[in-house]
Amino acid sequence: MTEALLAPHAAGTDSTVPAASGARQFWWRLRAQRPALVAAAVVALLVLVALLAPVLTALEGQDPTTYHPSLVDSARGGVPVGTLGGIDGSHWLGVEPQTGRDLFARLVYGARVSLGVALSATVIEVVIGVTVGLAAALGGRWIDQLLSRLTEITIAMPLMIMALALLAVVPDGVPRPVLVTFVIGLIAWGFIAKLVRAHTLTLRELDHVAAARLSGWGSWRIARRELLPGLAAPVITYAALLVPGNIGVEAALSFLGVGVKPPTPSWGQMLTAADVWYEAAPQYLLLPAGALFVTVLALTVLGDGVRVALDPRAASRLRIGTGRKGEAKAEGAETLNSDDRDGRSAGVPRSAAAPGSPVAPAGGAAAPAVGPSAADSRKEEGA
């Protein structure tokens, strides 16, 4: 059997539908969800700010590491001089207490670290999880048992405690953003491995996979050509929901002092030093906390929108509508379809099957009249 014949069945669509229609349907479903579009715009803006951090700080004329002791009041414990934490034309969001470092520069460079660590850790989790899940589902019994027990052990290990233990013993010479990325990615891949294994066990029983196996294809060729396209939707959905969680883990580790170290800016590391300044310089606490909140919220909403757009069961709901009117239309259409099936099974057209009217049997004989018969009337007259 050729790959051209197997491809339509592997995608789960009709052979007359072009392959590009799947991407168009995904975009159409995602576009129908306005919260997901707004979240996508926010995420795109955050990524753009992180990528253009050197350009933005050059426009401001500052950098994230230079100290400005003249901009803080040492007599008051290092409180920024001026209104609103030292906001002026040279420092768009003010300066950091005690050090006088520019807050805008540290915030945009911190976005680079937080988003970079989260995205890179997610990629590592997906690669390891997909590989282990496929190997467990396609391997023999002993390989499946071994990898499944390893996955369960990984899931049982508490992420924060293991990360704290590993980061505490590693020398400070190792770049902390890289180290945090690998620690998160190498510990938190268990759930996606279980997801991939479960979906692979279902997909390998389909006809097109059996046909590829009978044609002499090897396990990894079947995985690459037949199984990975079917695994794309659940893996992408889960990966989109992993990113905000990884941002929170990186911020928590930096807040606890074992993550990104100064002077490298990070949102979690900024919160660590800001917990004692929320009264004297509230913007020092509110800016990184607000950035974390907006980023995690936008990524969570976007991940949920991707899940709905990739879920085939959500297609009919999106075509009809997602509110109560759409549900009523769907129920009405289902009722009409059931009435049509009942009328066709009785051999009567839909117009003749009105509510309350007798339905003639399939043989064409008239239905018996309801009420007293003529013989019963004669007996009553004789009495």
SETOR-773033 format. One record per residue (C-alpha): x, z, y; residue number from 1; chain. Coordinates in steps of 0.1 Angstrom, whole numbers, plus 2048, in hexadecimal, padded with zeros to 3 digits. Layout:
[atom [X; Z; Y]; NUM; "A"]
...
# end
This chain:
[atom [800; 800; 800]; 1; "A"]
[atom [80E; 7F6; 821]; 2; "A"]
[atom [813; 80D; 83F]; 3; "A"]
[atom [7FB; 7F8; 853]; 4; "A"]
[atom [7DF; 800; 83B]; 5; "A"]
[atom [7E8; 825; 83A]; 6; "A"]
[atom [7EB; 82A; 85F]; 7; "A"]
[atom [7C6; 829; 869]; 8; "A"]
[atom [7BD; 842; 84E]; 9; "A"]
[atom [7DA; 859; 858]; 10; "A"]
[atom [7CD; 85A; 87B]; 11; "A"]
[atom [7AA; 861; 86F]; 12; "A"]
[atom [79A; 845; 883]; 13; "A"]
[atom [78B; 823; 87C]; 14; "A"]
[atom [7A3; 807; 878]; 15; "A"]
[atom [793; 7F3; 893]; 16; "A"]
[atom [79B; 80D; 8AD]; 17; "A"]
[atom [7BC; 808; 8BE]; 18; "A"]
[atom [7D6; 824; 8BC]; 19; "A"]
[atom [7D7; 828; 8E1]; 20; "A"]
[atom [7B2; 832; 8E1]; 21; "A"]
[atom [7BC; 855; 8D4]; 22; "A"]
[atom [7D0; 85B; 8F4]; 23; "A"]
[atom [7B3; 84D; 909]; 24; "A"]
[atom [79A; 864; 8F8]; 25; "A"]
[atom [7B1; 882; 8FD]; 26; "A"]
[atom [7B5; 87A; 922]; 27; "A"]
[atom [78F; 875; 926]; 28; "A"]
[atom [787; 896; 915]; 29; "A"]
[atom [7A1; 8A9; 929]; 30; "A"]
[atom [795; 899; 94A]; 31; "A"]
[atom [772; 8A5; 942]; 32; "A"]
[atom [780; 8C9; 946]; 33; "A"]
[atom [786; 8D1; 96A]; 34; "A"]
[atom [796; 8F3; 965]; 35; "A"]
[atom [7B0; 8E2; 94E]; 36; "A"]
[atom [7B7; 8C7; 968]; 37; "A"]
[atom [7BC; 8E2; 983]; 38; "A"]
[atom [7D3; 8F5; 96B]; 39; "A"]
[atom [7E7; 8D6; 963]; 40; "A"]
[atom [7EC; 8CF; 988]; 41; "A"]
[atom [7F8; 8F3; 98D]; 42; "A"]
[atom [810; 8F0; 970]; 43; "A"]
[atom [81D; 8CF; 97C]; 44; "A"]
[atom [823; 8DE; 99F]; 45; "A"]
[atom [836; 8FC; 990]; 46; "A"]
[atom [84C; 8E5; 97B]; 47; "A"]
[atom [853; 8CF; 999]; 48; "A"]
[atom [85C; 8EE; 9AE]; 49; "A"]
[atom [873; 8FA; 992]; 50; "A"]
[atom [884; 8D8; 990]; 51; "A"]
[atom [888; 8D4; 9B5]; 52; "A"]
[atom [894; 8F8; 9BB]; 53; "A"]
[atom [8B7; 8EC; 9C9]; 54; "A"]
[atom [8A6; 8D4; 9E1]; 55; "A"]
[atom [88C; 8ED; 9ED]; 56; "A"]
[atom [8A6; 908; 9F3]; 57; "A"]
[atom [8BD; 8EF; A05]; 58; "A"]
[atom [8A0; 8E7; A1C]; 59; "A"]
[atom [89C; 90C; A23]; 60; "A"]
[atom [8C2; 90F; A27]; 61; "A"]
[atom [8C5; 92C; A0F]; 62; "A"]
[atom [8D0; 933; 9EB]; 63; "A"]
[atom [8C5; 94E; 9D2]; 64; "A"]
[atom [8E6; 962; 9D0]; 65; "A"]
[atom [8F3; 966; 9F3]; 66; "A"]
[atom [8EF; 989; A01]; 67; "A"]
[atom [8E3; 98F; A25]; 68; "A"]
[atom [8EA; 9B4; A2D]; 69; "A"]
[atom [8E2; 9AF; A51]; 70; "A"]
[atom [8BD; 9A7; A48]; 71; "A"]
[atom [8B6; 9C9; A38]; 72; "A"]
[atom [8B5; 9EB; A49]; 73; "A"]
[atom [8CE; A01; A36]; 74; "A"]
[atom [8C1; A20; A49]; 75; "A"]
[atom [89F; A1C; A38]; 76; "A"]
[atom [8AD; A16; A16]; 77; "A"]
[atom [8B1; 9F0; A18]; 78; "A"]
[atom [88E; 9E6; A24]; 79; "A"]
[atom [88E; 9C2; A32]; 80; "A"]
[atom [88F; 9C0; A58]; 81; "A"]
[atom [873; 9AF; A69]; 82; "A"]
[atom [84E; 9A9; A62]; 83; "A"]
[atom [841; 9A0; A3F]; 84; "A"]
[atom [862; 9A7; A2E]; 85; "A"]
[atom [877; 992; A45]; 86; "A"]
[atom [863; 972; A45]; 87; "A"]
[atom [870; 959; A5F]; 88; "A"]
[atom [87B; 935; A62]; 89; "A"]
[atom [89A; 93B; A4D]; 90; "A"]
[atom [88A; 950; A32]; 91; "A"]
[atom [868; 941; A29]; 92; "A"]
[atom [85D; 95E; A13]; 93; "A"]
[atom [873; 97A; A21]; 94; "A"]
[atom [891; 98A; A12]; 95; "A"]
[atom [898; 9A1; 9F4]; 96; "A"]
[atom [89B; 9C7; 9FC]; 97; "A"]
[atom [8BE; 9D6; 9FC]; 98; "A"]
[atom [8D0; 9B5; 9F6]; 99; "A"]
[atom [8BF; 99E; A0F]; 100; "A"]
[atom [8BF; 980; 9F7]; 101; "A"]
[atom [8A5; 966; 9FF]; 102; "A"]
[atom [885; 96B; 9EC]; 103; "A"]
[atom [87A; 946; 9ED]; 104; "A"]
[atom [89A; 93B; 9DD]; 105; "A"]
[atom [899; 955; 9C2]; 106; "A"]
[atom [875; 94D; 9BB]; 107; "A"]
[atom [879; 928; 9B6]; 108; "A"]
[atom [899; 92D; 9A2]; 109; "A"]
[atom [887; 947; 98E]; 110; "A"]
[atom [86D; 92D; 985]; 111; "A"]
[atom [889; 918; 976]; 112; "A"]
[atom [894; 935; 95F]; 113; "A"]
[atom [871; 941; 955]; 114; "A"]
[atom [863; 91E; 94E]; 115; "A"]
[atom [883; 912; 93E]; 116; "A"]
[atom [885; 92F; 926]; 117; "A"]
[atom [861; 92D; 91D]; 118; "A"]
[atom [860; 907; 917]; 119; "A"]
[atom [881; 907; 904]; 120; "A"]
[atom [877; 924; 8EE]; 121; "A"]
[atom [856; 913; 8E6]; 122; "A"]
[atom [869; 8F3; 8DB]; 123; "A"]
[atom [87F; 908; 8C4]; 124; "A"]
[atom [860; 919; 8B5]; 125; "A"]
[atom [84F; 8F8; 8AF]; 126; "A"]
[atom [86D; 8E8; 89F]; 127; "A"]
[atom [873; 905; 887]; 128; "A"]
[atom [84F; 90B; 880]; 129; "A"]
[atom [846; 8E7; 878]; 130; "A"]
[atom [865; 8E4; 862]; 131; "A"]
[atom [85E; 904; 84E]; 132; "A"]
[atom [839; 8FC; 84C]; 133; "A"]
[atom [83E; 8D9; 83E]; 134; "A"]
[atom [859; 8E5; 826]; 135; "A"]
[atom [843; 900; 819]; 136; "A"]
[atom [825; 8E9; 814]; 137; "A"]
[atom [838; 8CC; 805]; 138; "A"]
[atom [852; 8DF; 7F1]; 139; "A"]
[atom [84E; 8EE; 7CE]; 140; "A"]
[atom [83E; 90E; 7C5]; 141; "A"]
[atom [85D; 923; 7CA]; 142; "A"]
[atom [866; 913; 7EB]; 143; "A"]
[atom [842; 91A; 7F7]; 144; "A"]
[atom [844; 93E; 7EC]; 145; "A"]
[atom [866; 944; 7FC]; 146; "A"]
[atom [85E; 934; 81D]; 147; "A"]
[atom [83B; 944; 81F]; 148; "A"]
[atom [84A; 967; 819]; 149; "A"]
[atom [865; 960; 834]; 150; "A"]
[atom [84A; 955; 84C]; 151; "A"]
[atom [836; 974; 846]; 152; "A"]
[atom [854; 98A; 84B]; 153; "A"]
[atom [85B; 978; 86C]; 154; "A"]
[atom [837; 97D; 877]; 155; "A"]
[atom [838; 9A2; 86E]; 156; "A"]
[atom [856; 9A9; 884]; 157; "A"]
[atom [84D; 9B4; 8A7]; 158; "A"]
[atom [85A; 99B; 8BF]; 159; "A"]
[atom [862; 9B2; 8DC]; 160; "A"]
[atom [874; 9CC; 8C7]; 161; "A"]
[atom [889; 9B2; 8B5]; 162; "A"]
[atom [891; 9A0; 8D5]; 163; "A"]
[atom [89B; 9C1; 8E5]; 164; "A"]
[atom [8B2; 9C9; 8C8]; 165; "A"]
[atom [8C3; 9A8; 8C7]; 166; "A"]
[atom [8C7; 9A5; 8ED]; 167; "A"]
[atom [8D6; 9C8; 8F0]; 168; "A"]
[atom [8F3; 9C1; 8D8]; 169; "A"]
[atom [8FD; 99E; 8E5]; 170; "A"]
[atom [91A; 99F; 8FD]; 171; "A"]
[atom [913; 998; 922]; 172; "A"]
[atom [929; 979; 921]; 173; "A"]
[atom [90F; 965; 910]; 174; "A"]
[atom [8F7; 953; 929]; 175; "A"]
[atom [8D8; 968; 929]; 176; "A"]
[atom [8BE; 94C; 92F]; 177; "A"]
[atom [8CC; 939; 910]; 178; "A"]
[atom [8CD; 959; 8FC]; 179; "A"]
[atom [8A9; 963; 904]; 180; "A"]
[atom [89E; 940; 8FC]; 181; "A"]
[atom [8AD; 941; 8D9]; 182; "A"]
[atom [8A2; 964; 8D2]; 183; "A"]
[atom [87E; 95C; 8DA]; 184; "A"]
[atom [87E; 93B; 8C7]; 185; "A"]
[atom [88F; 949; 8A8]; 186; "A"]
[atom [877; 966; 8A4]; 187; "A"]
[atom [855; 959; 8AE]; 188; "A"]
[atom [852; 939; 898]; 189; "A"]
[atom [83E; 949; 87C]; 190; "A"]
[atom [81B; 942; 888]; 191; "A"]
[atom [820; 91D; 88E]; 192; "A"]
[atom [830; 91B; 86B]; 193; "A"]
[atom [811; 929; 85B]; 194; "A"]
[atom [7FB; 911; 870]; 195; "A"]
[atom [80F; 8F3; 865]; 196; "A"]
[atom [810; 8FD; 840]; 197; "A"]
[atom [7EA; 902; 840]; 198; "A"]
[atom [7E3; 8E0; 850]; 199; "A"]
[atom [7FC; 8CF; 83A]; 200; "A"]
[atom [7EC; 8DC; 81A]; 201; "A"]
[atom [7CB; 8CD; 826]; 202; "A"]
[atom [7DA; 8AC; 831]; 203; "A"]
[atom [7EE; 8A5; 812]; 204; "A"]
[atom [7CD; 8A3; 7FE]; 205; "A"]
[atom [7C0; 886; 812]; 206; "A"]
[atom [7BE; 863; 803]; 207; "A"]
[atom [7D8; 852; 819]; 208; "A"]
[atom [7F2; 86D; 811]; 209; "A"]
[atom [7EB; 869; 7EC]; 210; "A"]
[atom [7EE; 844; 7EF]; 211; "A"]
[atom [810; 847; 801]; 212; "A"]
[atom [81B; 85F; 7E5]; 213; "A"]
[atom [811; 846; 7CB]; 214; "A"]
[atom [823; 82A; 7DD]; 215; "A"]
[atom [844; 83D; 7D7]; 216; "A"]
[atom [84A; 84D; 7F9]; 217; "A"]
[atom [85E; 86C; 7FA]; 218; "A"]
[atom [852; 88E; 808]; 219; "A"]
[atom [863; 88C; 829]; 220; "A"]
[atom [859; 868; 82F]; 221; "A"]
[atom [835; 872; 828]; 222; "A"]
[atom [839; 88F; 840]; 223; "A"]
[atom [847; 879; 85B]; 224; "A"]
[atom [82F; 85B; 857]; 225; "A"]
[atom [80F; 86B; 84B]; 226; "A"]
[atom [80E; 891; 852]; 227; "A"]
[atom [81E; 895; 874]; 228; "A"]
[atom [804; 87F; 886]; 229; "A"]
[atom [7E9; 896; 877]; 230; "A"]
[atom [7FC; 8B5; 881]; 231; "A"]
[atom [801; 8AA; 8A5]; 232; "A"]
[atom [7E0; 8B8; 8B2]; 233; "A"]
[atom [7E2; 8DC; 8A5]; 234; "A"]
[atom [808; 8DE; 8AC]; 235; "A"]
[atom [804; 8D2; 8D0]; 236; "A"]
[atom [7E6; 8E9; 8D5]; 237; "A"]
[atom [7F9; 908; 8C9]; 238; "A"]
[atom [819; 8FF; 8DB]; 239; "A"]
[atom [805; 8FD; 8FC]; 240; "A"]
[atom [7F9; 920; 8F6]; 241; "A"]
[atom [81B; 92D; 8ED]; 242; "A"]
[atom [82B; 925; 90F]; 243; "A"]
[atom [819; 93F; 924]; 244; "A"]
[atom [820; 959; 909]; 245; "A"]
[atom [845; 951; 90A]; 246; "A"]
[atom [845; 954; 930]; 247; "A"]
[atom [837; 977; 92C]; 248; "A"]
[atom [851; 980; 912]; 249; "A"]
[atom [86E; 974; 928]; 250; "A"]
[atom [860; 987; 946]; 251; "A"]
[atom [85C; 9A7; 931]; 252; "A"]
[atom [87F; 9A5; 923]; 253; "A"]
[atom [88E; 99F; 946]; 254; "A"]
[atom [878; 9BC; 953]; 255; "A"]
[atom [886; 9D3; 938]; 256; "A"]
[atom [8AA; 9CA; 942]; 257; "A"]
[atom [8B4; 9B7; 923]; 258; "A"]
[atom [8AA; 994; 92E]; 259; "A"]
[atom [8B8; 97F; 94A]; 260; "A"]
[atom [8D2; 994; 95E]; 261; "A"]
[atom [8D9; 993; 984]; 262; "A"]
[atom [8E3; 980; 997]; 263; "A"]
[atom [8D0; 965; 983]; 264; "A"]
[atom [8AD; 965; 991]; 265; "A"]
[atom [88F; 96A; 97A]; 266; "A"]
[atom [86B; 974; 981]; 267; "A"]
[atom [86D; 991; 968]; 268; "A"]
[atom [88F; 99C; 975]; 269; "A"]
[atom [881; 99C; 999]; 270; "A"]
[atom [864; 9B2; 98E]; 271; "A"]
[atom [87E; 9CB; 97F]; 272; "A"]
[atom [88D; 9D1; 9A2]; 273; "A"]
[atom [86C; 9CF; 9B5]; 274; "A"]
[atom [85A; 9EC; 9A4]; 275; "A"]
[atom [867; A05; 9BE]; 276; "A"]
[atom [860; 9EF; 9DC]; 277; "A"]
[atom [83B; 9E8; 9DA]; 278; "A"]
[atom [834; 9FE; 9F8]; 279; "A"]
[atom [851; 9F5; A0F]; 280; "A"]
[atom [853; 9D0; A06]; 281; "A"]
[atom [834; 9C6; 9F2]; 282; "A"]
[atom [83B; 9A1; 9F2]; 283; "A"]
[atom [85A; 9A7; 9DD]; 284; "A"]
[atom [843; 9B3; 9C1]; 285; "A"]
[atom [825; 99C; 9C8]; 286; "A"]
[atom [837; 97B; 9C9]; 287; "A"]
[atom [847; 97B; 9A6]; 288; "A"]
[atom [828; 98D; 997]; 289; "A"]
[atom [811; 973; 9A7]; 290; "A"]
[atom [827; 956; 99B]; 291; "A"]
[atom [826; 964; 977]; 292; "A"]
[atom [801; 969; 979]; 293; "A"]
[atom [7FA; 946; 986]; 294; "A"]
[atom [812; 936; 96D]; 295; "A"]
[atom [804; 948; 94E]; 296; "A"]
[atom [7E0; 942; 959]; 297; "A"]
[atom [7E5; 91D; 95F]; 298; "A"]
[atom [7F8; 918; 93E]; 299; "A"]
[atom [7DD; 92B; 92B]; 300; "A"]
[atom [7C1; 916; 93A]; 301; "A"]
[atom [7D4; 8F6; 934]; 302; "A"]
[atom [7DB; 900; 910]; 303; "A"]
[atom [7B6; 907; 90A]; 304; "A"]
[atom [7AD; 8E5; 91A]; 305; "A"]
[atom [7C6; 8D3; 903]; 306; "A"]
[atom [7B7; 8E5; 8E5]; 307; "A"]
[atom [794; 8D9; 8EE]; 308; "A"]
[atom [7A0; 8B6; 8F6]; 309; "A"]
[atom [7B2; 8B3; 8D4]; 310; "A"]
[atom [796; 8C3; 8C0]; 311; "A"]
[atom [781; 8A7; 8B0]; 312; "A"]
[atom [763; 8BE; 8AD]; 313; "A"]
[atom [761; 8C1; 8D3]; 314; "A"]
[atom [75E; 89B; 8D8]; 315; "A"]
[atom [738; 899; 8D5]; 316; "A"]
[atom [733; 8B8; 8EB]; 317; "A"]
[atom [748; 8A8; 906]; 318; "A"]
[atom [736; 887; 904]; 319; "A"]
[atom [714; 897; 908]; 320; "A"]
[atom [71D; 8B4; 91E]; 321; "A"]
[atom [72C; 8D7; 91D]; 322; "A"]
[atom [710; 8EA; 92E]; 323; "A"]
[atom [6ED; 8F5; 923]; 324; "A"]
[atom [6DF; 8D2; 92B]; 325; "A"]
[atom [6F8; 8C3; 914]; 326; "A"]
[atom [6EF; 8DB; 8F8]; 327; "A"]
[atom [6CA; 8D4; 8FD]; 328; "A"]
[atom [6D1; 8AE; 8FB]; 329; "A"]
[atom [6E5; 8B3; 8DC]; 330; "A"]
[atom [6C9; 8C8; 8CC]; 331; "A"]
[atom [6AF; 8AE; 8D6]; 332; "A"]
[atom [6C3; 892; 8C8]; 333; "A"]
[atom [6C8; 8A5; 8A7]; 334; "A"]
[atom [6A2; 8AC; 8A5]; 335; "A"]
[atom [699; 887; 8AB]; 336; "A"]
[atom [6B2; 87D; 890]; 337; "A"]
[atom [6A3; 895; 877]; 338; "A"]
[atom [680; 888; 87F]; 339; "A"]
[atom [68B; 865; 87A]; 340; "A"]
[atom [69A; 86E; 858]; 341; "A"]
[atom [67A; 880; 84D]; 342; "A"]
[atom [664; 862; 857]; 343; "A"]
[atom [67B; 849; 845]; 344; "A"]
[atom [67B; 85F; 826]; 345; "A"]
[atom [654; 85E; 826]; 346; "A"]
[atom [653; 839; 82C]; 347; "A"]
[atom [641; 83D; 84D]; 348; "A"]
[atom [64D; 830; 86F]; 349; "A"]
[atom [655; 84A; 889]; 350; "A"]
[atom [636; 841; 89E]; 351; "A"]
[atom [61F; 84A; 881]; 352; "A"]
[atom [62E; 86C; 87B]; 353; "A"]
[atom [620; 87D; 89A]; 354; "A"]
[atom [61C; 8A2; 899]; 355; "A"]
[atom [5FB; 8AD; 88A]; 356; "A"]
[atom [5F2; 88B; 87A]; 357; "A"]
[atom [5F1; 886; 855]; 358; "A"]
[atom [60D; 872; 846]; 359; "A"]
[atom [604; 859; 82C]; 360; "A"]
[atom [618; 85B; 80B]; 361; "A"]
[atom [632; 841; 803]; 362; "A"]
[atom [61A; 82F; 7EB]; 363; "A"]
[atom [602; 825; 807]; 364; "A"]
[atom [5E4; 83B; 7FC]; 365; "A"]
[atom [5D1; 84D; 816]; 366; "A"]
[atom [5D5; 872; 819]; 367; "A"]
[atom [5B8; 887; 80D]; 368; "A"]
[atom [5A0; 892; 828]; 369; "A"]
[atom [5A0; 8B6; 833]; 370; "A"]
[atom [57F; 8C8; 832]; 371; "A"]
[atom [560; 8CC; 81A]; 372; "A"]
[atom [55B; 8B0; 802]; 373; "A"]
[atom [538; 89E; 7FC]; 374; "A"]
[atom [533; 8AF; 7DA]; 375; "A"]
[atom [537; 8D1; 7EA]; 376; "A"]
[atom [51D; 8C7; 805]; 377; "A"]
[atom [503; 8BD; 7EA]; 378; "A"]
[atom [507; 8DE; 7D7]; 379; "A"]
[atom [501; 8F2; 7F7]; 380; "A"]
[atom [4E0; 8DD; 7FE]; 381; "A"]
[atom [4D3; 8E4; 7DB]; 382; "A"]
[atom [4D9; 909; 7DF]; 383; "A"]
# end
